[in-house]
Amino acid sequence: MTLSRHREQNRLLKYLPYLVVLLLLAVAAWYFTRPEPVRVQLAKVERGMVEATVSNTRAGTVKACRRAKLAPPAGGQIAHLLVKKGDRVKADQILLELWNDDLQAQARLAEQQLKTASTHVDEVCTVADMSSKEAVRARQLRERGFISTEGLERAEADAKAKQASCTAARSEIAQSRSRIDVAQAGLRRMVLRAPFNGIIADISGELGEYATPSPPGIPTPPAIDLIDDSCMFVSAPIDEVDAANIKVGQMSRITLDAIKGKSFAGKVKRIAPYVLELEKQARTVEVEVEFVEPPTSENLLVGYSADVEIVHDSRANVLRIPTQTMLEGKRVLLYRADGVLEERTVTTGLANWEQAEITAGLNEGDQIVMSLDRAGVKAGARVQPEVNKPAK
């Protein structure tokens, strides 16, 4: 028995090195062929501000608070074009003037007629005053018996007639002044003035061309487009389902496609009292958002496309996560200490495109996966966090 056991032990010892080698090879094969942990980006659950916002459904437009497409009220040939595109003008400044030599001649004629009427009044009323004095003397002479009753009556009638002539002459002065007012009104119809301070955006007429007013009921083509660029706002369509959350005075953020990387503070100044019903488009409500402080260093132009994000509710110092970390059904992938992902269902409060409030399901300091679109990222997978390189 002892000899056979000894032989078995020798046989085991003989094959033991081979078994160890095979085991090491198996371990090495598993080590070098094992799947690499998926590298993921993590976000930490932290406290901060979360806002409930409403955004426009289609691109909004930057508009001027005042914009006038001007046309002279009368037709005629453009005789003087006193501005050009890009000029800044003051209120009541003359922009263009139509040919009006005939109206100016009428105005001068009316002024001459006024002078003539004034001279005629002086003459007639002076004679009327003399006739009135003669009638007084005639009454005194009649009382003394020096003249007859017929003579007195003749003097008094002559004084009344002369006084009537004076009154008629004075009315001619009023008529002459009215003719001057008519001529001046006609001249004003031939002159186009700026109704407010602004910049000339466009001019459609040229010197020597005819400006022809349209028939009644048809808008007259504008000769000059005047913009007041000192005050601008954004007009944007908001989906009807979000309109009930918007109130005048609510703060918002304005972003412009032409000015990258910046947002500007805004405030809701007007909400349209009706819903737009455009064919093949969702029903929307037009909302106007004014700039709290318009851009100064950037070149803000009327007509820029813009987006608005209106804040209708906010909560401070609440647990929040990036909105992009949530899967369908309000689920997130939690990174555990052992490097394995765990699926968690969370309860949310306020949310927007960037942040979502967490009311249950996560604790402050937990880490969740942001890079959900990477292959192999799922519950139960072993992952390796990516280290963000410091910015240089």
C-alpha positions in Angstrom: 0.0 0.0 0.0 2.7 2.4 0.8 4.5 1.8 -2.4 1.4 2.4 -4.6 0.6 5.6 -2.7 4.1 6.8 -3.3 3.9 6.0 -6.9 0.6 8.0 -7.2 2.1 11.0 -5.5 5.1 10.9 -7.8 2.8 10.8 -10.8 0.8 13.8 -9.5 4.0 15.7 -8.8 5.2 14.8 -12.4 2.0 16.4 -14.0 1.6 19.3 -11.5 3.8 21.7 -13.5 1.8 21.0 -16.6 -1.4 21.8 -14.7 0.0 25.0 -13.4 1.1 26.1 -16.9 -2.3 25.3 -18.3 -4.0 27.3 -15.5 -1.7 30.3 -16.1 -2.4 30.1 -19.9 -6.2 30.0 -19.2 -5.9 33.0 -16.9 -3.7 34.9 -19.4 -6.1 34.1 -22.2 -9.1 35.4 -20.2 -7.1 38.5 -19.2 -6.1 39.4 -22.7 -9.4 38.6 -24.3 -11.7 40.0 -21.7 -14.0 42.9 -22.9 -12.7 46.3 -22.1 -14.9 48.4 -19.8 -17.0 50.9 -21.7 -15.7 54.5 -21.2 -18.6 56.8 -20.3 -19.1 60.4 -19.3 -20.6 60.9 -15.8 -22.6 63.7 -14.3 -22.9 64.4 -10.6 -26.3 64.9 -9.0 -26.0 68.4 -7.4 -28.1 71.2 -6.1 -28.9 74.3 -8.0 -31.6 76.4 -9.9 -34.1 74.7 -12.1 -36.4 76.8 -14.4 -39.6 75.8 -16.2 -39.4 77.4 -19.6 -41.4 77.8 -22.8 -39.7 78.2 -26.2 -40.9 79.2 -29.6 -42.0 76.6 -32.1 -40.5 78.4 -35.1 -37.8 81.0 -35.5 -38.8 84.4 -34.2 -37.8 87.7 -35.8 -36.1 90.8 -34.5 -38.4 93.8 -35.2 -38.2 97.6 -34.6 -40.7 99.2 -32.2 -41.4 101.8 -34.9 -41.1 101.2 -38.6 -42.8 103.3 -41.2 -43.0 102.7 -44.9 -43.6 106.3 -46.1 -45.2 107.6 -49.3 -46.2 111.2 -50.2 -50.0 111.7 -49.9 -50.1 113.3 -53.4 -48.7 112.2 -56.7 -46.1 114.0 -58.7 -42.5 114.0 -59.9 -39.7 113.7 -57.3 -37.9 117.0 -57.6 -35.6 116.8 -54.5 -34.4 113.5 -52.8 -32.6 114.7 -49.7 -31.6 111.4 -48.1 -29.9 108.2 -49.1 -29.9 104.6 -47.7 -28.3 104.4 -44.3 -28.8 108.1 -43.4 -29.9 108.9 -39.9 -32.7 111.5 -39.8 -34.5 113.5 -37.1 -38.2 113.8 -36.6 -39.8 116.3 -39.0 -36.8 116.3 -41.3 -37.6 116.6 -45.0 -36.9 113.4 -46.9 -38.1 114.1 -50.4 -40.1 116.8 -52.2 -42.3 116.5 -55.2 -42.5 119.1 -58.0 -44.7 121.9 -56.6 -43.9 125.1 -58.5 -47.6 125.6 -59.3 -48.6 125.3 -55.7 -45.8 127.7 -54.6 -47.1 130.2 -57.2 -50.6 129.8 -55.8 -49.2 130.4 -52.3 -47.4 133.6 -53.5 -50.6 134.7 -55.2 -52.6 134.2 -52.0 -50.0 136.2 -50.1 -50.2 139.1 -52.6 -54.0 139.0 -52.5 -53.8 139.3 -48.7 -51.6 142.4 -49.0 -54.0 143.9 -51.6 -57.0 143.1 -49.3 -55.2 144.7 -46.4 -54.6 147.9 -48.4 -58.2 147.9 -49.5 -59.4 147.5 -45.9 -57.3 150.5 -44.8 -58.8 152.6 -47.6 -62.4 151.6 -47.2 -62.4 151.6 -43.4 -60.7 155.1 -43.3 -63.6 156.4 -45.5 -66.1 154.6 -43.3 -64.6 156.4 -40.2 -64.9 159.8 -42.0 -68.5 159.0 -42.9 -69.3 158.1 -39.3 -67.8 161.4 -38.1 -69.8 163.4 -40.8 -73.0 161.7 -39.6 -72.3 162.8 -36.0 -71.7 166.4 -37.2 -74.9 166.2 -39.3 -76.9 165.2 -36.2 -75.5 168.2 -34.3 -76.3 170.6 -37.2 -79.9 169.2 -37.4 -80.4 169.8 -33.7 -79.4 173.4 -34.3 -81.7 173.6 -37.4 -78.9 174.2 -39.9 -79.8 171.2 -42.1 -82.9 169.4 -43.0 -84.0 166.0 -41.8 -83.4 164.5 -45.2 -79.8 165.7 -45.0 -79.3 164.0 -41.7 -80.8 160.8 -43.0 -78.6 160.9 -46.1 -75.4 161.4 -43.9 -76.4 158.5 -41.6 -77.2 156.2 -44.5 -73.9 157.0 -46.2 -72.0 156.2 -42.9 -73.8 152.8 -42.6 -73.0 151.9 -46.2 -69.3 152.9 -45.7 -69.2 150.8 -42.5 -70.7 147.8 -44.3 -68.0 148.2 -47.0 -65.4 148.2 -44.3 -66.8 145.0 -42.8 -66.9 143.3 -46.2 -63.3 144.3 -46.9 -62.2 142.8 -43.5 -63.9 139.5 -44.5 -61.8 139.5 -47.7 -58.7 139.4 -45.5 -60.0 136.3 -43.7 -60.7 134.7 -47.2 -57.2 135.6 -48.3 -55.7 134.0 -45.2 -57.8 130.9 -45.8 -56.5 130.7 -49.4 -52.9 130.9 -48.0 -53.7 128.0 -45.6 -55.1 126.0 -48.5 -52.0 126.7 -50.6 -49.7 125.8 -47.6 -51.6 122.5 -47.1 -51.2 121.6 -50.7 -47.4 122.3 -50.4 -47.2 120.1 -47.3 -48.8 117.2 -49.3 -45.9 117.5 -51.7 -43.3 117.1 -49.0 -42.4 113.9 -47.2 -41.1 114.3 -43.6 -39.8 111.9 -41.1 -42.4 111.1 -38.4 -39.7 110.0 -35.9 -35.9 109.7 -35.4 -34.5 106.7 -37.3 -32.4 105.3 -40.1 -33.3 105.1 -43.8 -33.6 101.4 -44.6 -34.6 101.6 -48.2 -35.6 104.1 -50.9 -37.7 102.9 -53.8 -38.1 106.2 -55.7 -35.4 108.0 -57.7 -34.9 111.6 -58.6 -37.1 112.5 -61.5 -39.5 109.6 -61.2 -43.2 109.9 -60.7 -44.7 108.9 -57.4 -48.3 107.8 -58.1 -50.8 107.2 -55.3 -52.8 104.0 -55.5 -56.6 104.1 -55.9 -58.7 104.1 -52.7 -58.5 100.8 -50.9 -55.1 99.8 -52.4 -51.9 100.5 -50.4 -49.6 103.0 -51.9 -46.1 101.6 -52.6 -43.7 103.2 -50.1 -41.0 105.6 -51.3 -38.9 105.4 -48.1 -38.6 102.8 -45.4 -37.8 104.4 -42.1 -36.7 102.3 -39.1 -36.4 103.4 -35.5 -33.5 101.1 -34.4 -33.2 102.6 -30.9 -35.9 100.2 -29.7 -36.1 96.5 -30.8 -38.0 93.4 -29.8 -38.4 89.8 -30.8 -41.7 88.5 -32.2 -41.9 84.7 -31.9 -44.7 82.1 -32.2 -45.4 80.0 -29.1 -47.4 76.7 -29.3 -51.0 77.1 -28.1 -50.5 74.4 -25.4 -47.8 76.6 -23.8 -49.6 79.9 -24.1 -51.5 79.6 -20.8 -48.2 79.6 -18.9 -47.0 82.9 -20.3 -47.7 86.3 -18.7 -46.7 89.8 -19.5 -43.6 90.8 -17.6 -42.0 87.3 -17.3 -38.3 87.2 -17.9 -36.8 85.4 -20.8 -33.6 84.7 -22.7 -33.0 85.7 -26.3 -30.6 84.0 -28.6 -29.7 85.1 -32.1 -28.4 82.9 -34.9 -26.2 85.8 -36.0 -24.6 86.3 -32.6 -23.2 82.9 -31.5 -22.5 82.0 -28.0 -24.4 84.8 -26.3 -27.8 85.2 -24.9 -29.6 88.5 -23.9 -32.0 89.2 -21.1 -35.6 89.9 -22.3 -39.0 90.5 -20.9 -42.4 89.6 -22.3 -44.2 92.9 -23.3 -47.2 91.6 -25.3 -49.1 88.4 -25.9 -51.4 88.3 -28.9 -55.1 88.1 -27.9 -55.8 85.4 -30.6 -54.4 82.2 -32.0 -53.0 82.0 -35.5 -54.7 79.4 -37.7 -52.3 78.9 -40.6 -52.8 76.0 -42.9 -50.4 73.0 -42.5 -48.9 74.6 -39.4 -49.5 74.1 -35.7 -51.7 76.8 -34.0 -49.5 79.3 -32.3 -49.8 82.5 -30.3 -47.5 85.5 -31.2 -45.5 86.7 -28.3 -43.4 89.9 -28.2 -40.2 89.9 -26.0 -38.3 93.2 -25.6 -34.6 93.4 -24.8 -33.8 94.5 -21.2 -30.5 95.8 -22.4 -30.1 95.7 -26.2 -26.7 94.5 -27.6 -24.3 97.4 -27.8 -21.1 95.9 -29.1 -22.8 93.5 -31.5 -24.5 94.8 -34.7 -28.2 94.1 -34.0 -30.2 94.3 -37.2 -33.9 94.3 -37.8 -34.9 91.0 -39.4 -32.4 88.7 -37.6 -33.8 85.3 -36.7 -34.1 84.8 -33.0 -35.3 82.3 -30.3 -36.8 83.1 -27.0 -36.9 81.0 -23.8 -39.5 82.3 -21.4 -39.2 81.4 -17.7 -42.6 80.9 -16.2 -41.5 79.1 -13.0 -38.3 78.5 -11.1 -37.0 76.7 -7.9 -33.7 77.3 -6.2 -31.4 74.9 -4.4 -33.1 71.7 -5.6 -31.5 68.4 -6.7 -31.0 68.5 -10.4 -29.5 66.4 -13.2 -28.9 67.2 -16.9 -32.0 66.5 -18.9 -30.0 64.5 -21.5 -29.2 61.8 -18.9 -32.7 60.6 -18.7 -34.0 57.6 -20.6 -37.6 57.0 -21.7 -39.8 56.4 -18.7 -37.7 58.7 -16.5 -34.9 56.2 -15.9 -31.2 56.9 -15.4 -28.1 54.7 -15.3 -26.4 55.0 -11.9 -22.7 54.5 -11.6 -22.0 52.3 -8.6 -18.7 52.1 -6.6 -17.9 48.7 -8.2 -18.0 50.2 -11.7 -21.2 48.5 -12.7 -24.2 50.5 -14.0 -27.6 50.2 -12.2 -30.9 51.4 -13.6 -32.9 53.8 -11.4 -36.4 55.2 -11.9 -36.6 58.8 -10.7 -39.4 61.3 -10.0 -39.0 64.7 -11.5 -40.3 68.2 -10.8 -39.6 71.3 -12.9 -37.6 70.6 -16.1 -36.3 72.3 -19.2 -34.0 71.4 -22.1 -30.9 71.6 -19.9 -31.8 70.7 -16.3 -34.5 68.5 -14.6 -35.4 68.6 -10.9 -35.2 65.3 -9.0 -37.6 64.8 -6.2 -37.0 61.1 -5.6 -34.8 58.2 -6.8 -31.3 59.9 -6.4 -29.2 61.4 -3.8 -26.9 64.4 -3.9 -23.4 63.3 -5.0 -24.6 60.3 -7.0 -23.1 59.9 -10.5 -25.1 59.0 -13.5 -24.2 58.3 -17.2 -24.4 61.1 -19.7 -23.1 59.3 -22.8 -26.2 57.1 -23.3 -25.7 56.7 -27.0 -22.5 54.7 -26.8 -22.5 51.0 -27.6 -22.7 48.7 -24.6 -24.0 51.3 -22.2 -26.8 49.5 -20.3 -27.8 48.3 -16.9 -25.3 45.7 -15.6 -22.5 46.8 -17.8 -19.0 47.5 -16.3 -17.8 50.9 -17.3 -14.9 53.2 -16.8 -15.4 57.0 -16.2 -13.8 59.4 -18.6 -11.5 62.0 -17.0 -12.1 65.4 -18.3 -8.9 67.1 -19.3 -8.4 70.5 -17.9 -8.8 73.4 -20.3 -5.6 74.9 -21.5 
